[in-house]
Amino acid sequence: MRGEMVSEIIPRWLSLDSAASYCSVSRSTMERWIRSCHVYATKQGRHWFVDRLAIDAFMSEPADQSLRDPRAAALSQSIVRRTRR
């Protein structure tokens, strides 16, 4: 029932800026997620539209910071290297 209520309030297709705001991330992060095929988007003319259901699915996946923030991946790899020495 909650999913039905959300879909009535928030449209399925969001502009790039709206999608970034919906996820509380920057526009560049949303663009990176789209380029890396974690989130589906389509281009209509000059404007990108992001599928909110794809965002919800991606955000509900187990938290793997390496997928979401490359700096976090680099940091975690450097920590692993230091602990293995």
DRENPA-3360 file (N, C-alpha, C; in nm, 2 decimals, always signed):
BEGIN
1 = MRGEMVSE = +0.08/-0.12/+0.00/+0.00/+0.00/+0.00/+0.09/+0.13/+0.00 ~ +0.20/+0.12/+0.08/+0.28/+0.24/+0.08/+0.34/+0.27/-0.06 ~ +0.38/+0.17/-0.13/+0.44/+0.19/-0.26/+0.34/+0.25/-0.36 ~ +0.21/+0.22/-0.34/+0.11/+0.28/-0.43/+0.09/+0.43/-0.39 ~ +0.10/+0.46/-0.26/+0.09/+0.60/-0.22/+0.21/+0.68/-0.27 ~ +0.33/+0.63/-0.27/+0.44/+0.70/-0.32/+0.43/+0.73/-0.47 ~ +0.39/+0.63/-0.54/+0.38/+0.64/-0.69/+0.28/+0.75/-0.73 ~ +0.18/+0.77/-0.64/+0.08/+0.87/-0.67/+0.13/+1.01/-0.64;
9 = IIPRWLSL = +0.22/+1.02/-0.55/+0.28/+1.15/-0.51/+0.40/+1.19/-0.60 ~ +0.49/+1.10/-0.62/+0.61/+1.12/-0.69/+0.60/+1.06/-0.83 ~ +0.62/+1.13/-0.94/+0.61/+1.07/-1.07/+0.71/+0.96/-1.09 ~ +0.69/+0.87/-1.18/+0.78/+0.77/-1.21/+0.91/+0.82/-1.28 ~ +0.90/+0.91/-1.37/+1.01/+0.97/-1.44/+1.05/+1.10/-1.39 ~ +1.17/+1.12/-1.34/+1.22/+1.24/-1.28/+1.33/+1.30/-1.36 ~ +1.33/+1.44/-1.36/+1.44/+1.50/-1.43/+1.57/+1.47/-1.36 ~ +1.68/+1.49/-1.42/+1.81/+1.46/-1.36/+1.83/+1.53/-1.22;
17 = DSAASYCS = +1.79/+1.66/-1.22/+1.81/+1.73/-1.09/+1.71/+1.68/-0.99 ~ +1.59/+1.65/-1.03/+1.49/+1.60/-0.93/+1.53/+1.46/-0.88 ~ +1.59/+1.38/-0.97/+1.63/+1.25/-0.93/+1.75/+1.26/-0.83 ~ +1.84/+1.35/-0.85/+1.95/+1.37/-0.76/+1.90/+1.42/-0.62 ~ +1.80/+1.51/-0.63/+1.74/+1.56/-0.50/+1.66/+1.45/-0.43 ~ +1.59/+1.36/-0.50/+1.52/+1.25/-0.45/+1.61/+1.16/-0.37 ~ +1.74/+1.14/-0.42/+1.83/+1.05/-0.36/+1.93/+1.13/-0.26 ~ +1.91/+1.26/-0.25/+2.00/+1.34/-0.17/+2.15/+1.32/-0.21;
25 = VSRSTMER = +2.17/+1.32/-0.34/+2.31/+1.32/-0.39/+2.32/+1.43/-0.49 ~ +2.44/+1.46/-0.53/+2.47/+1.56/-0.63/+2.43/+1.52/-0.77 ~ +2.41/+1.61/-0.86/+2.38/+1.59/-1.00/+2.49/+1.50/-1.06 ~ +2.62/+1.53/-1.03/+2.73/+1.45/-1.09/+2.73/+1.30/-1.04 ~ +2.69/+1.28/-0.91/+2.67/+1.14/-0.86/+2.56/+1.07/-0.94 ~ +2.45/+1.14/-0.96/+2.34/+1.07/-1.04/+2.39/+1.04/-1.18 ~ +2.46/+1.14/-1.24/+2.51/+1.11/-1.38/+2.61/+0.99/-1.38 ~ +2.69/+0.98/-1.27/+2.78/+0.87/-1.26/+2.71/+0.74/-1.25;
33 = WIRSCHVY = +2.60/+0.73/-1.17/+2.52/+0.61/-1.16/+2.45/+0.58/-1.29 ~ +2.41/+0.68/-1.37/+2.35/+0.65/-1.50/+2.46/+0.59/-1.59 ~ +2.57/+0.66/-1.60/+2.68/+0.61/-1.69/+2.73/+0.47/-1.65 ~ +2.73/+0.44/-1.52/+2.77/+0.30/-1.48/+2.66/+0.20/-1.48 ~ +2.54/+0.24/-1.54/+2.42/+0.15/-1.55/+2.36/+0.10/-1.42 ~ +2.38/+0.17/-1.32/+2.32/+0.14/-1.19/+2.18/+0.19/-1.19 ~ +2.15/+0.30/-1.26/+2.02/+0.36/-1.26/+1.98/+0.38/-1.41 ~ +1.86/+0.35/-1.45/+1.81/+0.36/-1.59/+1.76/+0.51/-1.61;
41 = ATKQGRHW = +1.81/+0.56/-1.72/+1.76/+0.70/-1.76/+1.74/+0.70/-1.91 ~ +1.66/+0.79/-1.96/+1.64/+0.80/-2.11/+1.65/+0.95/-2.14 ~ +1.69/+0.98/-2.26/+1.71/+1.12/-2.30/+1.60/+1.15/-2.40 ~ +1.53/+1.26/-2.37/+1.43/+1.31/-2.46/+1.47/+1.45/-2.50 ~ +1.52/+1.46/-2.63/+1.57/+1.59/-2.67/+1.70/+1.62/-2.60 ~ +1.70/+1.73/-2.53/+1.82/+1.77/-2.45/+1.81/+1.73/-2.30 ~ +1.70/+1.67/-2.26/+1.67/+1.65/-2.12/+1.68/+1.50/-2.09 ~ +1.74/+1.47/-1.97/+1.74/+1.33/-1.92/+1.63/+1.31/-1.82;
49 = FVDRLAID = +1.57/+1.19/-1.83/+1.47/+1.15/-1.73/+1.51/+1.02/-1.67 ~ +1.50/+1.01/-1.54/+1.55/+0.90/-1.46/+1.43/+0.82/-1.41 ~ +1.44/+0.69/-1.42/+1.33/+0.60/-1.37/+1.34/+0.59/-1.22 ~ +1.24/+0.64/-1.15/+1.23/+0.64/-1.01/+1.23/+0.50/-0.95 ~ +1.17/+0.41/-1.02/+1.17/+0.27/-0.98/+1.31/+0.21/-0.98 ~ +1.39/+0.25/-1.08/+1.52/+0.20/-1.09/+1.61/+0.26/-0.98 ~ +1.58/+0.38/-0.94/+1.65/+0.45/-0.83/+1.61/+0.37/-0.70 ~ +1.48/+0.34/-0.68/+1.44/+0.27/-0.56/+1.51/+0.13/-0.55;
57 = AFMSEPAD = +1.51/+0.06/-0.66/+1.58/-0.07/-0.66/+1.72/-0.06/-0.63 ~ +1.79/+0.04/-0.69/+1.94/+0.05/-0.66/+1.96/+0.09/-0.52 ~ +1.88/+0.18/-0.47/+1.90/+0.23/-0.33/+1.87/+0.12/-0.23 ~ +1.78/+0.02/-0.26/+1.74/-0.08/-0.17/+1.84/-0.20/-0.17 ~ +1.94/-0.20/-0.27/+2.04/-0.30/-0.27/+2.12/-0.29/-0.15 ~ +2.19/-0.40/-0.11/+2.28/-0.40/+0.01/+2.38/-0.29/-0.02 ~ +2.41/-0.22/+0.09/+2.50/-0.10/+0.08/+2.64/-0.15/+0.04 ~ +2.69/-0.11/-0.07/+2.82/-0.14/-0.12/+2.88/+0.00/-0.16;
65 = QSLRDPRA = +2.95/+0.06/-0.07/+2.99/+0.20/-0.10/+3.08/+0.21/-0.22 ~ +3.15/+0.10/-0.26/+3.23/+0.10/-0.38/+3.15/+0.13/-0.51 ~ +3.02/+0.09/-0.51/+2.94/+0.12/-0.62/+2.89/+0.26/-0.62 ~ +2.88/+0.32/-0.51/+2.81/+0.45/-0.50/+2.92/+0.57/-0.49 ~ +3.03/+0.54/-0.44/+3.13/+0.65/-0.43/+3.27/+0.60/-0.45 ~ +3.33/+0.63/-0.57/+3.46/+0.58/-0.60/+3.57/+0.61/-0.49 ~ +3.55/+0.73/-0.43/+3.65/+0.77/-0.32/+3.64/+0.67/-0.21 ~ +3.52/+0.62/-0.18/+3.51/+0.53/-0.07/+3.57/+0.39/-0.11;
73 = AALSQSIV = +3.56/+0.36/-0.23/+3.62/+0.23/-0.28/+3.77/+0.24/-0.27 ~ +3.83/+0.36/-0.31/+3.98/+0.38/-0.30/+4.02/+0.37/-0.16 ~ +3.95/+0.44/-0.07/+3.98/+0.44/+0.07/+3.98/+0.30/+0.13 ~ +3.87/+0.22/+0.10/+3.86/+0.09/+0.16/+3.97/+0.00/+0.10 ~ +4.01/+0.02/-0.02/+4.12/-0.06/-0.08/+4.25/-0.03/-0.01 ~ +4.27/+0.10/+0.02/+4.40/+0.13/+0.08/+4.40/+0.08/+0.23 ~ +4.29/+0.08/+0.29/+4.28/+0.02/+0.43/+4.31/-0.13/+0.43 ~ +4.25/-0.20/+0.33/+4.27/-0.34/+0.32/+4.42/-0.37/+0.29;
81 = RRTRR = +4.48/-0.29/+0.20/+4.63/-0.31/+0.17/+4.71/-0.29/+0.30 ~ +4.68/-0.19/+0.38/+4.76/-0.16/+0.50/+4.74/-0.27/+0.60 ~ +4.62/-0.33/+0.61/+4.60/-0.43/+0.71/+4.66/-0.57/+0.67 ~ +4.68/-0.59/+0.54/+4.74/-0.71/+0.50/+4.89/-0.72/+0.52 ~ +4.95/-0.60/+0.53/+5.10/-0.60/+0.55/+5.15/-0.65/+0.68;
% end
